[in-house]
Amino acid sequence: MNVIQQLEKEQQKAKVPALRAGDTVKVHAKVVEGTRERIQVFEGLVIRVTGGGLRRNFTVRRVTHGVGVERTFLAHSPRIDRIEVLRHGEVRQARLYYLRGKVGRGARIRERREGSAGSKAEALAQRAARAAGPTDEDDADES
């Protein structure tokens, strides 16, 4: 490991959530106003994630009063207090620039569900298993 990699590793934050395009996030950014410092929350949709390691950054877009506002944050910046992922979006592209031309319902993104059944047959099998109740093996484990 060379000196640059070692310095980058020291400056990286311990907890940065895994972000993908389509995620809805709340970014708590520190804002300096004169001598005071406060935390400002910027909530919106991640439209791109670029870079890697210490240089990783992401762009968040939100629409306020009919005006689209985009802001790019460095993931490991000391100006970011924390990043909350509110929901994961199901998208097929890494860059969601097409959302700039959409408004209202057309700009919505479907939520990505983890652990959902892949096919209708699997969904029916899971529903039948839940309706049947606990099996004998589950009862033996509890006692």
Backbone as CSV, one residue per row, in Angstrom:
resi,resn,N_x,N_y,N_z,CA_x,CA_y,CA_z,C_x,C_y,C_z
1,MET,0.852,-1.173,0.000,0.000,0.000,0.000,0.899,1.239,0.000
2,ASN,0.700,2.102,-0.978,1.549,3.294,-1.043,1.011,4.403,-0.139
3,VAL,1.697,5.504,-0.088,1.378,6.589,0.837,0.020,7.213,0.517
4,ILE,-0.300,7.394,-0.758,-1.564,8.011,-1.149,-2.740,7.145,-0.719
5,GLN,-2.651,5.852,-0.964,-3.726,4.949,-0.546,-3.893,4.951,0.961
6,GLN,-2.800,5.033,1.678,-2.862,5.035,3.136,-3.545,6.316,3.647
7,LEU,-3.206,7.455,3.058,-3.851,8.712,3.448,-5.343,8.700,3.121
8,GLU,-5.698,8.156,1.964,-7.112,8.074,1.592,-7.880,7.186,2.559
9,LYS,-7.291,6.079,2.950,-7.953,5.151,3.865,-8.207,5.798,5.222
10,GLU,-7.279,6.633,5.679,-7.445,7.322,6.957,-8.583,8.340,6.903
11,GLN,-8.788,8.964,5.744,-9.785,10.023,5.636,-11.174,9.510,5.296
12,GLN,-11.307,8.228,4.954,-12.621,7.687,4.634,-13.468,7.548,5.890
13,LYS,-14.776,7.766,5.719,-15.704,7.590,6.830,-15.970,6.108,7.036
14,ALA,-16.264,5.751,8.271,-16.511,4.345,8.593,-17.857,3.880,8.053
15,LYS,-18.886,4.706,8.213,-20.227,4.290,7.816,-20.760,5.189,6.699
16,VAL,-20.679,4.709,5.492,-21.312,5.364,4.348,-22.215,4.314,3.711
17,PRO,-23.528,4.571,3.636,-24.417,3.558,3.080,-24.152,3.303,1.599
18,ALA,-24.480,2.120,1.156,-24.334,1.775,-0.259,-25.434,2.497,-1.038
19,LEU,-25.041,3.418,-1.882,-25.998,4.201,-2.656,-26.025,3.724,-4.092
20,ARG,-27.218,3.724,-4.669,-27.394,3.407,-6.079,-28.332,4.440,-6.677
21,ALA,-28.284,4.565,-7.974,-29.210,5.467,-8.650,-30.631,4.992,-8.396
22,GLY,-31.526,5.923,-8.112,-32.914,5.589,-7.834,-33.252,5.578,-6.357
23,ASP,-32.255,5.632,-5.484,-32.506,5.649,-4.049,-32.984,7.033,-3.618
24,THR,-33.895,7.063,-2.656,-34.317,8.316,-2.056,-33.543,8.481,-0.762
25,VAL,-32.852,9.604,-0.629,-31.967,9.802,0.519,-32.234,11.139,1.201
26,LYS,-31.812,11.203,2.466,-31.763,12.454,3.220,-30.299,12.688,3.540
27,VAL,-29.750,13.786,3.045,-28.358,14.129,3.304,-28.336,15.264,4.324
28,HIS,-27.717,15.011,5.468,-27.581,16.022,6.510,-26.225,16.700,6.312
29,ALA,-26.245,17.883,5.707,-25.013,18.599,5.376,-24.801,19.756,6.340
30,LYS,-23.553,19.972,6.714,-23.206,21.083,7.596,-23.057,22.346,6.748
31,VAL,-23.734,23.414,7.175,-23.704,24.687,6.458,-23.146,25.744,7.399
32,VAL,-22.154,26.512,6.937,-21.553,27.569,7.743,-22.160,28.903,7.340
33,GLU,-22.725,29.605,8.315,-23.295,30.933,8.077,-22.626,31.903,9.043
34,GLY,-21.651,32.622,8.567,-20.910,33.538,9.428,-20.078,32.761,10.428
35,THR,-20.393,32.943,11.692,-19.664,32.224,12.743,-20.408,30.974,13.202
36,ARG,-21.639,30.836,12.770,-22.466,29.700,13.200,-22.424,28.571,12.186
37,GLU,-22.604,27.364,12.670,-22.672,26.189,11.803,-23.937,25.422,12.145
38,ARG,-24.702,25.083,11.133,-25.929,24.317,11.355,-26.002,23.180,10.358
39,ILE,-26.953,22.275,10.603,-27.130,21.124,9.712,-28.382,21.350,8.874
40,GLN,-28.214,21.236,7.573,-29.322,21.418,6.636,-29.602,20.082,5.965
41,VAL,-30.864,19.706,5.918,-31.248,18.421,5.332,-31.659,18.639,3.884
42,PHE,-31.076,17.837,2.996,-31.413,17.879,1.572,-31.959,16.508,1.212
43,GLU,-33.258,16.416,0.958,-33.895,15.128,0.656,-34.251,15.075,-0.822
44,GLY,-33.893,13.964,-1.456,-34.209,13.826,-2.868,-33.807,12.470,-3.408
45,LEU,-33.772,12.387,-4.723,-33.516,11.140,-5.433,-32.091,11.135,-5.966
46,VAL,-31.376,10.049,-5.748,-30.015,9.924,-6.270,-30.121,9.660,-7.765
47,ILE,-29.566,10.567,-8.584,-29.649,10.363,-10.029,-28.347,9.845,-10.616
48,ARG,-27.243,9.910,-9.841,-26.005,9.301,-10.309,-25.037,9.113,-9.147
49,VAL,-24.187,8.107,-9.274,-23.100,7.854,-8.327,-21.850,7.662,-9.168
50,THR,-20.807,8.446,-8.872,-19.578,8.352,-9.653,-18.376,8.209,-8.732
51,GLY,-17.280,7.806,-9.308,-16.030,7.693,-8.563,-16.006,6.472,-7.666
52,GLY,-14.918,6.357,-6.931,-14.773,5.235,-6.018,-13.837,5.606,-4.897
53,GLY,-13.953,4.912,-3.804,-13.092,5.181,-2.663,-13.378,6.548,-2.076
54,LEU,-12.330,7.307,-1.823,-12.460,8.628,-1.223,-13.075,9.631,-2.201
55,ARG,-12.931,9.398,-3.496,-13.434,10.331,-4.515,-14.884,10.065,-4.903
56,ARG,-15.550,9.183,-4.210,-16.919,8.816,-4.560,-17.862,9.983,-4.292
57,ASN,-18.678,10.314,-5.290,-19.676,11.361,-5.088,-20.991,10.951,-5.700
58,PHE,-22.049,11.631,-5.283,-23.384,11.300,-5.766,-24.167,12.590,-5.923
59,THR,-25.083,12.574,-6.884,-25.908,13.743,-7.172,-27.335,13.447,-6.745
60,VAL,-27.907,14.375,-5.977,-29.267,14.228,-5.464,-30.137,15.288,-6.113
61,ARG,-31.325,14.888,-6.551,-32.253,15.811,-7.213,-33.558,15.857,-6.455
62,ARG,-34.069,17.070,-6.287,-35.403,17.224,-5.718,-36.098,18.359,-6.438
63,VAL,-37.419,18.334,-6.405,-38.203,19.382,-7.045,-38.871,20.195,-5.938
64,THR,-38.563,21.496,-5.884,-39.109,22.383,-4.871,-39.848,23.516,-5.553
65,HIS,-41.131,23.640,-5.273,-41.968,24.688,-5.852,-41.897,24.691,-7.378
66,GLY,-41.867,23.504,-7.963,-41.851,23.375,-9.413,-40.498,23.578,-10.060
67,VAL,-39.453,23.777,-9.267,-38.111,23.985,-9.801,-37.229,22.827,-9.369
68,GLY,-36.585,22.176,-10.326,-35.687,21.072,-10.013,-34.357,21.590,-9.492
69,VAL,-33.915,21.034,-8.370,-32.644,21.426,-7.768,-31.778,20.183,-7.650
70,GLU,-30.567,20.257,-8.170,-29.634,19.140,-8.070,-28.420,19.583,-7.283
71,ARG,-27.934,18.695,-6.431,-26.769,19.016,-5.627,-25.864,17.796,-5.583
72,THR,-24.573,18.006,-5.775,-23.595,16.923,-5.764,-22.838,16.947,-4.444
73,PHE,-22.748,15.777,-3.812,-22.067,15.646,-2.530,-20.922,14.657,-2.658
74,LEU,-19.840,14.916,-1.932,-18.776,13.928,-1.780,-19.190,12.999,-0.645
75,ALA,-19.151,11.709,-0.875,-19.650,10.759,0.120,-18.840,10.795,1.411
76,HIS,-17.544,11.033,1.322,-16.683,10.998,2.503,-16.308,12.393,2.998
77,SER,-17.046,13.407,2.580,-16.729,14.777,2.960,-16.986,15.015,4.451
78,PRO,-16.134,15.796,5.099,-16.405,16.147,6.498,-17.598,17.088,6.636
79,ARG,-18.050,17.691,5.552,-19.225,18.571,5.570,-20.534,17.788,5.642
80,ILE,-20.486,16.487,5.421,-21.693,15.667,5.506,-21.744,15.019,6.880
81,ASP,-22.833,15.294,7.598,-23.002,14.728,8.930,-23.403,13.263,8.830
82,ARG,-24.482,13.002,8.075,-24.892,11.614,7.855,-25.785,11.527,6.621
83,ILE,-25.931,10.302,6.120,-26.759,10.030,4.947,-27.755,8.957,5.340
84,GLU,-29.033,9.241,5.178,-30.086,8.267,5.468,-30.697,7.814,4.152
85,VAL,-30.781,6.504,3.963,-31.454,5.968,2.779,-32.889,5.668,3.182
86,LEU,-33.840,6.389,2.580,-35.246,6.219,2.932,-35.875,5.049,2.195
87,ARG,-35.574,4.930,0.907,-36.102,3.817,0.119,-35.195,3.562,-1.071
88,HIS,-35.228,2.340,-1.545,-34.431,1.948,-2.699,-35.346,1.918,-3.919
89,GLY,-34.899,2.519,-5.005,-35.691,2.554,-6.221,-35.262,1.475,-7.197
90,GLU,-36.220,0.989,-7.952,-35.939,-0.039,-8.960,-35.777,0.650,-10.307
91,VAL,-34.532,0.776,-10.758,-34.237,1.435,-12.028,-33.312,0.541,-12.843
92,ARG,-33.261,0.809,-14.146,-32.454,-0.021,-15.038,-31.240,0.724,-15.571
93,GLN,-31.093,1.982,-15.183,-29.984,2.776,-15.691,-29.156,3.319,-14.537
94,ALA,-27.909,3.614,-14.816,-27.014,4.150,-13.798,-27.121,5.670,-13.704
95,ARG,-27.571,6.321,-14.760,-27.723,7.771,-14.769,-29.181,8.090,-15.073
96,LEU,-29.832,8.804,-14.202,-31.265,9.071,-14.350,-31.528,10.500,-14.828
97,TYR,-30.760,10.925,-15.825,-30.920,12.284,-16.342,-32.264,12.483,-17.031
98,TYR,-32.902,11.403,-17.454,-34.185,11.529,-18.137,-35.264,12.074,-17.204
99,LEU,-35.041,12.012,-15.890,-36.029,12.534,-14.942,-36.130,14.053,-15.001
100,ARG,-35.116,14.704,-15.555,-35.151,16.161,-15.657,-36.294,16.624,-16.544
101,GLY,-36.662,15.812,-17.514,-37.737,16.180,-18.432,-39.102,15.701,-17.992
102,LYS,-39.182,15.024,-16.870,-40.461,14.478,-16.405,-40.939,15.246,-15.188
103,VAL,-42.257,15.328,-15.044,-42.854,15.993,-13.886,-43.991,15.138,-13.333
104,GLY,-44.294,15.351,-12.072,-45.447,14.691,-11.454,-45.323,13.189,-11.413
105,ARG,-46.387,12.550,-11.827,-46.459,11.091,-11.742,-45.455,10.407,-12.662
106,GLY,-45.117,11.037,-13.755,-44.160,10.462,-14.690,-42.748,10.381,-14.142
107,ALA,-42.472,11.162,-13.099,-41.129,11.189,-12.518,-40.985,10.231,-11.345
108,ARG,-42.025,9.451,-11.071,-41.949,8.528,-9.939,-41.159,7.287,-10.303
109,ILE,-40.535,6.696,-9.285,-39.753,5.474,-9.464,-40.296,4.411,-8.537
110,ARG,-40.451,3.211,-9.071,-40.974,2.092,-8.285,-39.979,1.669,-7.216
111,GLU,-40.479,1.231,-6.078,-39.605,0.833,-4.972,-39.086,-0.579,-5.193
112,ARG,-37.788,-0.759,-4.896,-37.159,-2.071,-5.025,-37.415,-2.848,-3.739
113,ARG,-37.966,-4.008,-3.867,-38.274,-4.844,-2.706,-37.245,-5.963,-2.626
114,GLU,-36.584,-6.068,-1.478,-35.602,-7.135,-1.272,-36.315,-8.404,-0.829
115,GLY,-35.890,-9.517,-1.357,-36.419,-10.809,-0.934,-37.803,-11.117,-1.455
116,SER,-38.267,-10.422,-2.461,-39.589,-10.712,-3.004,-39.509,-11.899,-3.954
117,ALA,-40.633,-12.546,-4.150,-40.673,-13.727,-5.004,-40.431,-13.336,-6.455
118,GLY,-39.715,-14.190,-7.170,-39.377,-13.885,-8.543,-40.512,-14.163,-9.505
119,SER,-41.231,-15.253,-9.286,-42.308,-15.595,-10.207,-43.625,-15.689,-9.451
120,LYS,-44.686,-15.760,-10.194,-46.009,-15.847,-9.580,-46.169,-17.172,-8.838
121,ALA,-45.570,-18.236,-9.390,-45.652,-19.545,-8.738,-44.955,-19.525,-7.379
122,GLU,-43.797,-18.869,-7.307,-43.086,-18.769,-6.030,-43.884,-17.948,-5.029
123,ALA,-44.529,-16.889,-5.500,-45.336,-16.049,-4.618,-46.508,-16.846,-4.048
124,LEU,-47.157,-17.645,-4.905,-48.271,-18.477,-4.430,-47.791,-19.526,-3.438
125,ALA,-46.612,-20.106,-3.677,-46.066,-21.109,-2.759,-45.751,-20.476,-1.406
126,GLN,-45.203,-19.268,-1.399,-44.909,-18.582,-0.141,-46.193,-18.248,0.615
127,ARG,-47.216,-17.820,-0.115,-48.488,-17.484,0.520,-49.129,-18.727,1.120
128,ALA,-49.051,-19.844,0.408,-49.618,-21.097,0.918,-48.870,-21.563,2.166
129,ALA,-47.549,-21.395,2.183,-46.763,-21.797,3.348,-47.107,-20.940,4.562
130,ARG,-47.347,-19.657,4.343,-47.726,-18.791,5.472,-49.119,-19.140,5.976
131,ALA,-50.036,-19.456,5.060,-51.408,-19.777,5.453,-51.478,-21.101,6.216
132,ALA,-50.577,-22.027,5.880,-50.582,-23.333,6.544,-50.150,-23.219,7.999
133,GLY,-49.451,-22.177,8.337,-49.017,-21.985,9.721,-47.679,-22.642,9.962
134,PRO,-47.246,-22.650,11.225,-45.943,-23.241,11.548,-45.949,-24.756,11.361
135,THR,-44.826,-25.271,10.920,-44.700,-26.716,10.720,-44.271,-27.371,12.018
136,ASP,-44.225,-28.721,12.037,-43.812,-29.451,13.220,-42.368,-29.142,13.571
137,GLU,-41.525,-28.919,12.564,-40.126,-28.622,12.815,-39.976,-27.292,13.551
138,ASP,-40.812,-26.290,13.208,-40.762,-24.996,13.880,-41.171,-25.132,15.332
139,ASP,-42.165,-25.977,15.627,-42.607,-26.189,17.003,-41.531,-26.852,17.832
140,ALA,-40.780,-27.785,17.229,-39.717,-28.498,17.944,-38.568,-27.562,18.286
141,ASP,-38.290,-26.584,17.422,-37.209,-25.641,17.679,-37.534,-24.715,18.860
142,GLU,-38.792,-24.340,19.000,-39.186,-23.387,20.038,-39.162,-23.988,21.438
143,SER,-39.389,-25.297,21.562,-39.446,-25.887,22.917,-38.122,-26.390,23.391
